[in-house]
Amino acid sequence: MVRMLLPRSAAGKGLAVLTAYFDDSGTHATSRVTLMGGLYGNDAQWTALEQKWQALLDDPGKGWGPLARFHMFDCEHGEGEFSGKSQGARDHLIYRFRNIILESRLHGYAMVVSTPDWDELVKGDYLDGWGDAERFSVTNCLLTTLEWAARESVETEVAFVFDDRPQRRESNRRVYSIYQHYSESERVTPKPVGISFLGSEKSLPLQAADMFAWESNRYAQEWLAKREKMRARPHFRHFLATNRFKLQCGTREAIKAMIANVEPGSWKEAAIERLAEYFRASSPNLEVFRRERPA
């Protein structure tokens, strides 16, 4: 049943498809950071993960009953299905699920933004064009996945899956449509072939993406507070040690540099104006990107 829900099983129609699963973390109103992060891999890698993930859910070990799903926040804090278990037992379970991700040879990416700084500094056309901190993070996840696939993988098509949050579907679809339009008009690969929204209860890959997103969020919050003095917790260090997982951080300094890098009258300013027009429209109109490009 789970396999039938996944776009990679059909989108490529026999071609090589890379599938990326992304989950949000820290998107509630009081969070200091906004993050979108997840994992991407080919069909064989996702199949290997699903088989091992489901087996561990069915039999987590002595003292555990079968789990309906793995949820990182609940496991870390001993809530829901993980209530009543010791911190040591929960940490060992995190270790076992983390190793499934690492053994599957997946890659990961997360984009985190300092939310108060973004809200303070990004205004006007910049805000309409780049979006709020979450939309900016989603954009970077799509772009980074496609750029990585073009450099490193043999897959010719990329499907995207996001954790289903109804209030963000339209925004995410509009971002996706830009890259789909560009791929079709310029005939470049890899080609985006679909965007889907699923719940982690039915999607094992999204449960894995949730773990990486949560670990990235935890690291980012501590790094923003302590900078060089902080030390990543062991679970996240194991991700970073593989060099297959990347975290980017939109700090106050980085946001200021982005804005300063847009010179009046430049092609970057024109691009932001077109993005702003596209996202301000009541319905998506990709014609705005078909106009003659500035010299």
C-alpha positions as CSV (number, residue, x, y, z in Angstrom):
1,M,0.0,0.0,0.0
2,V,2.8,2.4,0.9
3,R,4.6,1.7,-2.4
4,M,1.4,2.6,-4.4
5,L,1.3,6.0,-2.7
6,L,4.8,7.0,-3.7
7,P,5.3,9.0,-6.9
8,R,8.5,7.4,-7.8
9,S,6.7,4.1,-8.6
10,A,4.9,5.7,-11.5
11,A,6.2,9.2,-12.4
12,G,9.2,8.0,-14.4
13,K,7.3,5.3,-16.4
14,G,10.4,3.2,-16.5
15,L,13.0,6.0,-16.5
16,A,15.5,6.6,-13.8
17,V,13.8,8.7,-11.1
18,L,15.2,10.4,-8.0
19,T,12.7,11.0,-5.3
20,A,13.1,13.7,-2.6
21,Y,11.1,13.8,0.6
22,F,11.0,17.0,2.7
23,D,9.6,17.8,6.1
24,D,9.3,21.1,7.9
25,S,10.6,21.8,11.4
26,G,10.3,24.9,13.5
27,T,7.5,26.4,11.4
28,H,5.2,27.2,14.4
29,A,4.7,30.9,15.2
30,T,7.1,31.1,18.2
31,S,10.1,29.3,16.7
32,R,13.3,31.2,16.3
33,V,14.1,29.3,13.1
34,T,12.3,28.0,10.1
35,L,13.6,24.9,8.5
36,M,12.8,22.6,5.6
37,G,14.9,19.5,5.3
38,G,14.8,16.0,3.9
39,L,16.4,13.1,2.0
40,Y,16.7,12.1,-1.6
41,G,17.7,8.9,-3.4
42,N,16.8,6.5,-6.1
43,D,14.3,3.7,-6.1
44,A,16.7,1.0,-4.9
45,Q,17.8,3.2,-1.9
46,W,14.3,4.0,-0.9
47,T,13.2,0.4,-1.2
48,A,16.1,-0.7,1.1
49,L,15.1,2.0,3.6
50,E,11.4,1.1,3.6
51,Q,12.1,-2.6,4.2
52,K,14.3,-2.0,7.1
53,W,12.2,0.8,8.5
54,Q,9.0,-1.2,8.5
55,A,10.8,-4.2,10.1
56,L,12.0,-2.0,12.9
57,L,8.6,-0.5,13.4
58,D,7.1,-4.0,13.6
59,D,9.7,-5.2,16.1
60,P,11.6,-2.4,17.9
61,G,13.1,-4.9,20.4
62,K,12.7,-6.1,23.9
63,G,10.4,-4.0,26.0
64,W,8.8,-2.4,23.0
65,G,5.6,-3.2,21.2
66,P,5.0,-2.5,17.5
67,L,5.1,1.2,16.5
68,A,2.6,2.8,14.1
69,R,5.2,5.2,13.0
70,F,8.5,6.8,14.1
71,H,8.1,10.4,15.0
72,M,11.4,12.1,16.0
73,F,9.9,14.7,18.4
74,D,7.8,12.2,20.3
75,C,10.7,9.7,20.6
76,E,13.1,12.4,21.8
77,H,10.7,13.7,24.4
78,G,9.0,10.5,25.4
79,E,5.5,11.3,24.2
80,G,2.8,9.4,22.3
81,E,3.9,5.8,21.5
82,F,7.2,6.5,23.2
83,S,5.9,7.5,26.6
84,G,7.0,5.5,29.6
85,K,10.3,4.5,28.0
86,S,13.6,5.5,29.4
87,Q,15.8,8.1,27.7
88,G,18.4,5.5,27.1
89,A,15.9,3.2,25.4
90,R,14.6,6.0,23.3
91,D,18.1,7.1,22.3
92,H,19.0,3.6,21.3
93,L,15.9,3.4,19.1
94,I,16.9,6.7,17.4
95,Y,20.4,5.3,16.8
96,R,18.8,2.2,15.1
97,F,16.6,4.3,12.8
98,R,19.4,6.7,12.1
99,N,21.6,3.8,11.0
100,I,18.9,2.7,8.5
101,I,19.2,6.1,6.8
102,L,23.0,6.0,6.7
103,E,23.1,2.4,5.5
104,S,20.6,3.2,2.7
105,R,23.2,5.6,1.2
106,L,20.7,8.4,0.9
107,H,21.7,12.1,0.6
108,G,20.2,14.9,2.6
109,Y,19.8,18.7,2.6
110,A,18.2,21.2,5.0
111,M,17.8,24.9,4.7
112,V,17.3,26.8,7.9
113,V,16.5,30.5,8.2
114,S,16.6,32.8,11.3
115,T,12.9,33.7,11.3
116,P,13.0,37.0,13.3
117,D,15.8,38.3,11.1
118,W,14.0,37.3,7.9
119,D,10.8,39.0,9.1
120,E,12.7,42.2,10.0
121,L,14.9,42.5,6.9
122,V,12.9,41.1,4.0
123,K,10.3,43.6,2.8
124,G,8.4,44.7,-0.3
125,D,9.3,43.0,-3.6
126,Y,11.9,41.0,-1.8
127,L,9.3,39.5,0.5
128,D,6.8,38.9,-2.4
129,G,9.6,37.4,-4.6
130,W,11.5,35.3,-2.1
131,G,8.5,34.6,0.1
132,D,8.4,34.1,3.8
133,A,11.2,32.1,5.5
134,E,9.4,28.8,4.8
135,R,8.9,29.5,1.1
136,F,12.6,30.5,0.8
137,S,13.6,27.2,2.5
138,V,11.4,25.2,0.1
139,T,12.9,27.0,-2.9
140,N,16.4,26.1,-1.8
141,C,15.4,22.5,-1.2
142,L,14.1,22.1,-4.7
143,L,17.0,24.0,-6.3
144,T,19.7,22.1,-4.3
145,T,18.1,18.7,-5.1
146,L,18.0,19.4,-8.8
147,E,21.5,20.8,-8.9
148,W,22.8,17.8,-7.0
149,A,21.0,15.4,-9.3
150,A,22.5,17.1,-12.4
151,R,26.0,16.8,-11.0
152,E,26.0,13.5,-9.1
153,S,23.3,11.1,-10.2
154,V,22.2,9.2,-13.3
155,E,18.5,9.8,-12.7
156,T,16.9,11.9,-15.4
157,E,13.7,12.8,-13.5
158,V,13.0,14.1,-10.0
159,A,9.8,13.7,-8.0
160,F,9.2,15.7,-4.8
161,V,7.2,14.8,-1.8
162,F,6.4,17.1,1.1
163,D,4.7,16.4,4.4
164,D,1.1,17.4,3.9
165,R,0.3,20.8,5.4
166,P,-2.8,22.0,3.5
167,Q,-2.0,25.7,4.1
168,R,1.3,25.4,2.2
169,R,0.3,23.3,-0.8
170,E,-0.4,26.2,-3.1
171,S,2.8,28.0,-2.3
172,N,4.9,24.9,-2.7
173,R,3.2,24.0,-6.0
174,R,4.0,27.5,-7.3
175,V,7.6,27.2,-6.4
176,Y,7.8,23.7,-8.1
177,S,6.1,25.0,-11.2
178,I,8.9,27.5,-11.8
179,Y,11.5,24.8,-12.0
180,Q,9.2,22.5,-14.0
181,H,8.6,25.4,-16.5
182,Y,12.3,26.1,-16.7
183,S,13.2,22.5,-17.4
184,E,10.6,22.2,-20.1
185,S,11.4,25.5,-21.8
186,E,15.2,25.1,-21.7
187,R,15.1,21.3,-22.2
188,V,17.4,20.6,-19.3
189,T,17.6,17.6,-17.1
190,P,17.0,16.3,-14.5
191,K,13.3,17.0,-15.2
192,P,10.9,17.7,-12.3
193,V,8.1,15.2,-12.9
194,G,5.7,15.7,-9.9
195,I,5.0,17.2,-6.5
196,S,3.0,15.3,-3.9
197,F,1.8,15.9,-0.4
198,L,1.6,12.9,2.0
199,G,1.3,12.2,5.7
200,S,4.1,10.6,7.5
201,E,1.7,8.0,8.9
202,K,1.6,6.4,5.5
203,S,5.0,7.4,4.1
204,L,8.0,5.7,5.7
205,P,10.5,8.0,3.7
206,L,8.8,11.0,5.3
207,Q,9.4,9.5,8.7
208,A,13.1,9.3,7.8
209,A,13.0,12.9,6.5
210,D,11.4,14.0,9.7
211,M,14.4,12.6,11.7
212,F,16.9,14.5,9.6
213,A,14.9,17.7,9.6
214,W,14.5,17.6,13.4
215,E,18.2,16.9,14.0
216,S,19.1,19.8,11.6
217,N,16.7,22.1,13.4
218,R,18.2,21.2,16.8
219,Y,21.7,21.8,15.5
220,A,20.8,25.1,13.8
221,Q,19.1,26.6,16.9
222,E,22.1,25.8,19.1
223,W,24.6,27.0,16.5
224,L,22.8,30.4,16.1
225,A,22.9,30.8,19.9
226,K,26.5,29.6,20.5
227,R,28.2,29.7,17.1
228,E,31.7,28.2,17.4
229,K,31.2,27.2,21.0
230,M,28.5,24.6,20.2
231,R,29.1,21.0,19.5
232,A,26.7,18.9,17.4
233,R,25.0,16.0,19.2
234,P,26.3,12.6,18.2
235,H,23.3,11.6,16.0
236,F,23.8,14.7,13.8
237,R,27.6,14.3,13.8
238,H,27.1,10.9,12.2
239,F,25.1,12.4,9.4
240,L,27.7,15.1,8.7
241,A,30.6,12.7,8.9
242,T,29.4,10.9,5.7
243,N,29.6,14.2,3.6
244,R,26.3,13.2,2.1
245,F,24.2,15.6,4.2
246,K,24.3,19.3,4.0
247,L,22.8,22.1,6.2
248,Q,22.7,25.7,5.1
249,C,21.8,28.6,7.4
250,G,20.3,31.9,6.6
251,T,21.7,34.0,9.3
252,R,21.1,37.7,9.8
253,E,24.5,38.4,8.1
254,A,23.6,36.1,5.1
255,I,20.2,37.7,4.6
256,K,21.8,41.2,4.6
257,A,24.3,40.0,2.1
258,M,21.6,38.6,-0.2
259,I,19.8,42.0,-0.2
260,A,23.0,44.0,-0.7
261,N,23.9,41.8,-3.7
262,V,20.8,43.0,-5.6
263,E,22.0,46.1,-7.4
264,P,19.4,48.6,-8.8
265,G,18.7,48.0,-12.4
266,S,20.5,44.6,-12.4
267,W,19.1,41.3,-13.8
268,K,18.7,40.1,-10.2
269,E,16.4,43.0,-9.4
270,A,14.4,42.2,-12.5
271,A,14.2,38.6,-11.5
272,I,12.9,39.4,-8.1
273,E,10.3,41.7,-9.6
274,R,9.1,38.9,-11.9
275,L,8.9,36.5,-8.9
276,A,7.0,39.0,-6.9
277,E,4.5,39.5,-9.7
278,Y,4.1,35.7,-10.1
279,F,3.5,35.1,-6.4
280,R,1.2,38.2,-6.0
281,A,-1.2,36.9,-8.7
282,S,-4.4,35.2,-7.5
283,S,-3.5,32.3,-9.8
284,P,-0.1,31.2,-11.1
285,N,0.8,32.8,-14.5
286,L,4.1,31.5,-15.8
287,E,3.9,33.8,-18.8
288,V,5.8,36.4,-16.6
289,F,8.9,34.2,-17.0
290,R,8.6,34.1,-20.8
291,R,9.3,37.8,-21.3
292,E,12.6,38.8,-22.9
293,R,15.3,38.5,-20.3
294,P,17.4,41.5,-19.4
295,A,20.8,41.8,-21.0
